[in-house]
Amino acid sequence: MEVQAAAALGMALVAGISAFGAAIGDGMVGGKAIEAVARQPEARGNIMTIMFISFGMIEALPIIGIVIAFILMGQL
């Protein structure tokens, strides 16, 4: 296998696995936020704020991973 082909395969794996991990993380955060609001409805505003911040942080990691993969691909 050529180096370029291996790098392209590695980029695809980084993108796929990081997207899969982010989807699992988003699902867990969303589910726990729904549980928390169901248990304590008066804290809905604080819970939703924390949930959206968590979504943003979780979604930033795959984007950073893909950017690093593109940078490394350009180095070859």
MOPAC internal coordinates of N, CA, C and O (Angstrom, degrees):
PM7 1SCF
backbone

  N    0.0000 0     0.00 0     0.00 0    0    0    0
  C    1.4621 1     0.00 0     0.00 0    1    0    0
  C    1.5280 1   108.46 1     0.00 0    2    1    0
  O    1.2310 1   121.43 1   -45.36 1    3    2    1
  N    1.3160 1   114.86 1   134.64 1    3    2    1
  C    1.4509 1   119.20 1   179.66 1    5    3    2
  C    1.5211 1   110.88 1   -74.50 1    6    5    3
  O    1.2310 1   121.46 1   -19.44 1    7    6    5
  N    1.3155 1   114.81 1   160.56 1    7    6    5
  C    1.4620 1   120.46 1  -178.38 1    9    7    6
  C    1.5266 1   110.98 1   -63.82 1   10    9    7
  O    1.2310 1   119.80 1   139.58 1   11   10    9
  N    1.3214 1   117.99 1   -40.42 1   11   10    9
  C    1.4650 1   121.10 1  -179.78 1   13   11   10
  C    1.5321 1   111.15 1   -64.47 1   14   13   11
  O    1.2310 1   120.69 1   140.94 1   15   14   13
  N    1.3218 1   116.28 1   -39.06 1   15   14   13
  C    1.4629 1   119.82 1   179.28 1   17   15   14
  C    1.5188 1   110.72 1   -67.49 1   18   17   15
  O    1.2310 1   120.53 1   139.16 1   19   18   17
  N    1.3114 1   116.59 1   -40.84 1   19   18   17
  C    1.4652 1   120.43 1   178.34 1   21   19   18
  C    1.5277 1   111.00 1   -65.34 1   22   21   19
  O    1.2310 1   120.60 1   141.70 1   23   22   21
  N    1.3271 1   116.45 1   -38.30 1   23   22   21
  C    1.4635 1   119.98 1   178.42 1   25   23   22
  C    1.5282 1   110.90 1   -66.20 1   26   25   23
  O    1.2310 1   120.34 1   139.31 1   27   26   25
  N    1.3303 1   116.96 1   -40.69 1   27   26   25
  C    1.4666 1   120.47 1   178.28 1   29   27   26
  C    1.5258 1   110.27 1   -65.31 1   30   29   27
  O    1.2310 1   119.81 1   139.76 1   31   30   29
  N    1.3147 1   117.97 1   -40.24 1   31   30   29
  C    1.4599 1   121.50 1   177.33 1   33   31   30
  C    1.5227 1   110.75 1   -65.01 1   34   33   31
  O    1.2310 1   120.30 1   140.26 1   35   34   33
  N    1.3162 1   117.04 1   -39.74 1   35   34   33
  C    1.4592 1   120.99 1   176.91 1   37   35   34
  C    1.5229 1   112.07 1   -64.05 1   38   37   35
  O    1.2310 1   120.30 1   140.12 1   39   38   37
  N    1.3289 1   117.02 1   -39.88 1   39   38   37
  C    1.4695 1   120.28 1   177.13 1   41   39   38
  C    1.5212 1   111.10 1   -62.93 1   42   41   39
  O    1.2310 1   120.95 1   138.69 1   43   42   41
  N    1.3368 1   115.79 1   -41.31 1   43   42   41
  C    1.4601 1   119.22 1   179.35 1   45   43   42
  C    1.5234 1   110.83 1   -64.65 1   46   45   43
  O    1.2310 1   120.22 1   140.08 1   47   46   45
  N    1.3064 1   117.19 1   -39.92 1   47   46   45
  C    1.4677 1   120.43 1   178.02 1   49   47   46
  C    1.5203 1   111.66 1   -65.78 1   50   49   47
  O    1.2310 1   120.39 1   138.27 1   51   50   49
  N    1.3255 1   116.86 1   -41.73 1   51   50   49
  C    1.4688 1   119.97 1   178.01 1   53   51   50
  C    1.5218 1   110.26 1   -60.76 1   54   53   51
  O    1.2310 1   120.37 1   133.73 1   55   54   53
  N    1.3253 1   116.90 1   -46.27 1   55   54   53
  C    1.4663 1   120.52 1  -178.68 1   57   55   54
  C    1.5240 1   111.23 1   -64.32 1   58   57   55
  O    1.2310 1   120.11 1   134.65 1   59   58   57
  N    1.3131 1   117.40 1   -45.35 1   59   58   57
  C    1.4575 1   120.92 1  -177.52 1   61   59   58
  C    1.5103 1   113.79 1   -67.85 1   62   61   59
  O    1.2310 1   120.54 1   132.77 1   63   62   61
  N    1.3063 1   116.58 1   -47.23 1   63   62   61
  C    1.4642 1   120.18 1  -177.69 1   65   63   62
  C    1.5264 1   111.12 1   -68.84 1   66   65   63
  O    1.2310 1   120.36 1   141.01 1   67   66   65
  N    1.3191 1   116.92 1   -38.99 1   67   66   65
  C    1.4661 1   118.36 1   179.24 1   69   67   66
  C    1.5290 1   111.57 1   -68.87 1   70   69   67
  O    1.2310 1   120.02 1   143.38 1   71   70   69
  N    1.3279 1   117.56 1   -36.62 1   71   70   69
  C    1.4686 1   120.12 1   176.50 1   73   71   70
  C    1.5247 1   110.59 1   -66.56 1   74   73   71
  O    1.2310 1   120.46 1   140.15 1   75   74   73
  N    1.3186 1   116.73 1   -39.85 1   75   74   73
  C    1.4670 1   120.94 1   177.75 1   77   75   74
  C    1.5242 1   110.94 1   -63.43 1   78   77   75
  O    1.2310 1   120.26 1   135.73 1   79   78   77
  N    1.3062 1   117.11 1   -44.27 1   79   78   77
  C    1.4617 1   120.98 1   178.43 1   81   79   78
  C    1.5158 1   112.50 1   -64.46 1   82   81   79
  O    1.2310 1   120.56 1   140.71 1   83   82   81
  N    1.3285 1   116.53 1   -39.29 1   83   82   81
  C    1.4675 1   120.03 1   178.38 1   85   83   82
  C    1.5243 1   110.82 1   -66.79 1   86   85   83
  O    1.2310 1   120.29 1   142.70 1   87   86   85
  N    1.3187 1   117.05 1   -37.30 1   87   86   85
  C    1.4655 1   119.98 1   178.85 1   89   87   86
  C    1.5249 1   110.80 1   -65.04 1   90   89   87
  O    1.2310 1   120.39 1   138.66 1   91   90   89
  N    1.3095 1   116.87 1   -41.34 1   91   90   89
  C    1.4649 1   120.32 1   177.43 1   93   91   90
  C    1.5244 1   110.00 1   -64.55 1   94   93   91
  O    1.2310 1   120.13 1   135.40 1   95   94   93
  N    1.3163 1   117.35 1   -44.60 1   95   94   93
  C    1.4593 1   121.07 1   179.46 1   97   95   94
  C    1.5175 1   112.65 1   -62.64 1   98   97   95
  O    1.2310 1   120.41 1   137.59 1   99   98   97
  N    1.3392 1   116.83 1   -42.41 1   99   98   97
  C    1.4621 1   120.34 1   177.93 1  101   99   98
  C    1.5217 1   110.97 1   -62.77 1  102  101   99
  O    1.2310 1   120.57 1   139.02 1  103  102  101
  N    1.3164 1   116.52 1   -40.98 1  103  102  101
  C    1.4599 1   120.01 1   178.52 1  105  103  102
  C    1.5149 1   112.70 1   -63.53 1  106  105  103
  O    1.2310 1   120.97 1   138.62 1  107  106  105
  N    1.3152 1   115.76 1   -41.38 1  107  106  105
  C    1.4684 1   119.39 1   179.25 1  109  107  106
  C    1.5240 1   111.29 1   -66.69 1  110  109  107
  O    1.2310 1   120.13 1   135.98 1  111  110  109
  N    1.3315 1   117.36 1   -44.02 1  111  110  109
  C    1.4650 1   120.74 1   179.96 1  113  111  110
  C    1.5257 1   110.64 1   -64.26 1  114  113  111
  O    1.2310 1   120.51 1   135.85 1  115  114  113
  N    1.3264 1   116.64 1   -44.15 1  115  114  113
  C    1.4557 1   120.20 1   179.55 1  117  115  114
  C    1.5230 1   112.29 1   -63.30 1  118  117  115
  O    1.2310 1   120.49 1   137.30 1  119  118  117
  N    1.3251 1   116.66 1   -42.70 1  119  118  117
  C    1.4555 1   120.46 1   179.06 1  121  119  118
  C    1.5173 1   112.80 1   -63.99 1  122  121  119
  O    1.2310 1   120.95 1   136.39 1  123  122  121
  N    1.3072 1   115.79 1   -43.61 1  123  122  121
  C    1.4665 1   119.36 1   179.23 1  125  123  122
  C    1.5293 1   111.54 1   -67.80 1  126  125  123
  O    1.2310 1   120.16 1   146.98 1  127  126  125
  N    1.3409 1   117.29 1   -33.02 1  127  126  125
  C    1.4631 1   119.97 1   177.28 1  129  127  126
  C    1.5288 1   110.11 1   -66.79 1  130  129  127
  O    1.2310 1   120.23 1   139.61 1  131  130  129
  N    1.3242 1   117.17 1   -40.39 1  131  130  129
  C    1.4625 1   120.15 1   177.55 1  133  131  130
  C    1.5222 1   110.48 1   -63.63 1  134  133  131
  O    1.2310 1   120.65 1   137.82 1  135  134  133
  N    1.3262 1   116.37 1   -42.18 1  135  134  133
  C    1.4747 1   119.87 1   176.95 1  137  135  134
  C    1.5230 1   110.92 1   -61.09 1  138  137  135
  O    1.2310 1   120.53 1   136.89 1  139  138  137
  N    1.3184 1   116.59 1   -43.11 1  139  138  137
  C    1.4640 1   120.42 1  -178.24 1  141  139  138
  C    1.5272 1   111.40 1   -65.42 1  142  141  139
  O    1.2310 1   120.03 1   139.21 1  143  142  141
  N    1.3342 1   117.54 1   -40.79 1  143  142  141
  C    1.4673 1   120.31 1   178.70 1  145  143  142
  C    1.5238 1   110.02 1   -68.12 1  146  145  143
  O    1.2310 1   120.09 1   144.74 1  147  146  145
  N    1.3275 1   117.44 1   -35.26 1  147  146  145
  C    1.4655 1   120.05 1   178.71 1  149  147  146
  C    1.5300 1   111.05 1   -66.61 1  150  149  147
  O    1.2310 1   120.54 1   146.07 1  151  150  149
  N    1.3218 1   116.57 1   -33.93 1  151  150  149
  C    1.4681 1   119.93 1  -179.99 1  153  151  150
  C    1.5225 1   112.61 1   -79.58 1  154  153  151
  O    1.2310 1   120.72 1   144.98 1  155  154  153
  N    1.3295 1   116.22 1   -35.02 1  155  154  153
  C    1.4659 1   120.30 1  -175.14 1  157  155  154
  C    1.5336 1   109.54 1  -139.52 1  158  157  155
  O    1.2310 1   120.42 1  -100.11 1  159  158  157
  N    1.3362 1   116.80 1    79.89 1  159  158  157
  C    1.4758 1   120.16 1  -175.04 1  161  159  158
  C    1.5223 1   114.17 1   -61.82 1  162  161  159
  O    1.2310 1   119.53 1   152.31 1  163  162  161
  N    1.3140 1   118.50 1   -27.69 1  163  162  161
  C    1.4641 1   119.89 1  -178.02 1  165  163  162
  C    1.5234 1   112.48 1   -70.63 1  166  165  163
  O    1.2310 1   119.62 1   163.69 1  167  166  165
  N    1.3171 1   118.34 1   -16.31 1  167  166  165
  C    1.4707 1   122.10 1   179.36 1  169  167  166
  C    1.5309 1   111.54 1   -97.59 1  170  169  167
  O    1.2310 1   120.36 1  -160.71 1  171  170  169
  N    1.3177 1   116.93 1    19.29 1  171  170  169
  C    1.4626 1   121.56 1  -174.96 1  173  171  170
  C    1.5309 1   112.84 1   -57.68 1  174  173  171
  O    1.2310 1   120.24 1   136.73 1  175  174  173
  N    1.3199 1   117.16 1   -43.27 1  175  174  173
  C    1.4667 1   120.47 1  -177.81 1  177  175  174
  C    1.5213 1   112.87 1   -61.86 1  178  177  175
  O    1.2310 1   120.76 1   133.17 1  179  178  177
  N    1.3204 1   116.15 1   -46.83 1  179  178  177
  C    1.4715 1   119.87 1   179.25 1  181  179  178
  C    1.5215 1   111.70 1   -65.47 1  182  181  179
  O    1.2310 1   120.64 1   139.66 1  183  182  181
  N    1.3261 1   116.39 1   -40.34 1  183  182  181
  C    1.4649 1   120.38 1  -179.11 1  185  183  182
  C    1.5241 1   110.26 1   -65.07 1  186  185  183
  O    1.2310 1   120.57 1   136.81 1  187  186  185
  N    1.3310 1   116.52 1   -43.19 1  187  186  185
  C    1.4640 1   119.62 1  -179.16 1  189  187  186
  C    1.5254 1   111.41 1   -66.24 1  190  189  187
  O    1.2310 1   120.16 1   142.71 1  191  190  189
  N    1.3226 1   117.30 1   -37.29 1  191  190  189
  C    1.4671 1   120.19 1   177.81 1  193  191  190
  C    1.5210 1   110.47 1   -62.18 1  194  193  191
  O    1.2310 1   120.80 1   132.33 1  195  194  193
  N    1.3076 1   116.08 1   -47.67 1  195  194  193
  C    1.4644 1   120.54 1   179.13 1  197  195  194
  C    1.5278 1   110.66 1   -63.87 1  198  197  195
  O    1.2310 1   120.52 1   142.38 1  199  198  197
  N    1.3394 1   116.61 1   -37.62 1  199  198  197
  C    1.4647 1   120.41 1   179.61 1  201  199  198
  C    1.5308 1   110.90 1   -63.25 1  202  201  199
  O    1.2310 1   119.94 1   134.21 1  203  202  201
  N    1.3358 1   117.72 1   -45.79 1  203  202  201
  C    1.4621 1   119.63 1  -178.08 1  205  203  202
  C    1.5304 1   111.86 1   -68.62 1  206  205  203
  O    1.2310 1   119.89 1   144.90 1  207  206  205
  N    1.3153 1   117.81 1   -35.10 1  207  206  205
  C    1.4640 1   120.36 1   174.88 1  209  207  206
  C    1.5265 1   109.78 1   -64.07 1  210  209  207
  O    1.2310 1   120.77 1   138.41 1  211  210  209
  N    1.3251 1   116.13 1   -41.59 1  211  210  209
  C    1.4705 1   120.42 1   178.95 1  213  211  210
  C    1.5232 1   110.76 1   -64.85 1  214  213  211
  O    1.2310 1   119.94 1   138.03 1  215  214  213
  N    1.3454 1   117.72 1   -41.97 1  215  214  213
  C    1.4598 1   120.14 1   176.92 1  217  215  214
  C    1.5235 1   110.85 1   -58.18 1  218  217  215
  O    1.2310 1   120.70 1   136.18 1  219  218  217
  N    1.3102 1   116.28 1   -43.82 1  219  218  217
  C    1.4579 1   120.06 1  -179.89 1  221  219  218
  C    1.5145 1   112.89 1   -62.57 1  222  221  219
  O    1.2310 1   120.94 1   137.77 1  223  222  221
  N    1.3222 1   115.81 1   -42.23 1  223  222  221
  C    1.4661 1   119.32 1   179.71 1  225  223  222
  C    1.5250 1   111.19 1   -68.50 1  226  225  223
  O    1.2310 1   120.48 1   141.05 1  227  226  225
  N    1.3310 1   116.69 1   -38.95 1  227  226  225
  C    1.4618 1   120.02 1   179.30 1  229  227  226
  C    1.5220 1   110.43 1   -65.99 1  230  229  227
  O    1.2310 1   119.85 1   138.39 1  231  230  229
  N    1.3171 1   117.90 1   -41.61 1  231  230  229
  C    1.4599 1   121.26 1  -178.53 1  233  231  230
  C    1.5277 1   112.32 1   -73.67 1  234  233  231
  O    1.2310 1   119.57 1   159.22 1  235  234  233
  N    1.3178 1   118.42 1   -20.78 1  235  234  233
  C    1.4677 1   120.44 1   179.18 1  237  235  234
  C    1.5220 1   111.76 1   -70.92 1  238  237  235
  O    1.2310 1   119.94 1   148.04 1  239  238  237
  N    1.3086 1   117.72 1   -31.96 1  239  238  237
  C    1.4677 1   120.14 1  -176.30 1  241  239  238
  C    1.5303 1   113.27 1   -63.81 1  242  241  239
  O    1.2310 1   118.31 1   133.46 1  243  242  241
  N    1.3439 1   120.83 1   -46.54 1  243  242  241
  C    1.4730 1   118.18 1   176.69 1  245  243  242
  C    1.5190 1   112.98 1   -63.49 1  246  245  243
  O    1.2310 1   120.20 1   145.01 1  247  246  245
  N    1.3278 1   117.21 1   -34.99 1  247  246  245
  C    1.4594 1   119.74 1   178.69 1  249  247  246
  C    1.5229 1   110.08 1   -64.28 1  250  249  247
  O    1.2310 1   120.30 1   136.63 1  251  250  249
  N    1.3263 1   117.04 1   -43.37 1  251  250  249
  C    1.4658 1   120.76 1   177.65 1  253  251  250
  C    1.5247 1   110.50 1   -62.63 1  254  253  251
  O    1.2310 1   120.61 1   138.61 1  255  254  253
  N    1.3344 1   116.44 1   -41.39 1  255  254  253
  C    1.4651 1   120.40 1   178.36 1  257  255  254
  C    1.5175 1   112.63 1   -61.41 1  258  257  255
  O    1.2310 1   120.47 1   137.92 1  259  258  257
  N    1.3233 1   116.71 1   -42.08 1  259  258  257
  C    1.4605 1   120.37 1   179.87 1  261  259  258
  C    1.5346 1   110.60 1   -68.14 1  262  261  259
  O    1.2310 1   120.11 1   140.84 1  263  262  261
  N    1.3246 1   117.40 1   -39.16 1  263  262  261
  C    1.4657 1   120.33 1   177.69 1  265  263  262
  C    1.5237 1   110.60 1   -63.18 1  266  265  263
  O    1.2310 1   120.32 1   136.86 1  267  266  265
  N    1.3158 1   116.99 1   -43.14 1  267  266  265
  C    1.4719 1   120.25 1   177.85 1  269  267  266
  C    1.5244 1   110.28 1   -63.24 1  270  269  267
  O    1.2310 1   119.95 1   140.13 1  271  270  269
  N    1.3444 1   117.69 1   -39.87 1  271  270  269
  C    1.4648 1   120.51 1   178.08 1  273  271  270
  C    1.5258 1   110.90 1   -62.71 1  274  273  271
  O    1.2310 1   119.94 1   138.33 1  275  274  273
  N    1.3345 1   117.71 1   -41.67 1  275  274  273
  C    1.4644 1   119.93 1   177.68 1  277  275  274
  C    1.5210 1   111.38 1   -65.24 1  278  277  275
  O    1.2310 1   120.19 1   140.98 1  279  278  277
  N    1.3124 1   117.24 1   -39.02 1  279  278  277
  C    1.4615 1   120.24 1   178.82 1  281  279  278
  C    1.5269 1   110.25 1   -64.03 1  282  281  279
  O    1.2310 1   120.56 1   135.54 1  283  282  281
  N    1.3231 1   116.53 1   -44.46 1  283  282  281
  C    1.4632 1   119.71 1   179.07 1  285  283  282
  C    1.5374 1   111.18 1   -66.94 1  286  285  283
  O    1.2310 1   120.22 1   145.10 1  287  286  285
  N    1.3062 1   117.19 1   -34.90 1  287  286  285
  C    1.4670 1   120.68 1   177.94 1  289  287  286
  C    1.5282 1   110.15 1   -64.82 1  290  289  287
  O    1.2310 1   120.13 1   144.01 1  291  290  289
  N    1.3185 1   117.35 1   -35.99 1  291  290  289
  C    1.4565 1   120.93 1   179.05 1  293  291  290
  C    1.5181 1   112.63 1   -70.55 1  294  293  291
  O    1.2310 1   119.88 1   159.39 1  295  294  293
  N    1.3298 1   117.83 1   -20.61 1  295  294  293
  C    1.4563 1   121.88 1  -179.17 1  297  295  294
  C    1.5335 1   111.91 1   -77.48 1  298  297  295
  O    1.2310 1   119.90 1   162.47 1  299  298  297
  N    1.3203 1   117.80 1   -17.53 1  299  298  297
  C    1.4721 1   120.20 1  -176.92 1  301  299  298
  C    1.4971 1   112.28 1   -82.18 1  302  301  299
  O    1.2310 1   120.10 1   180.00 1  303  302  301

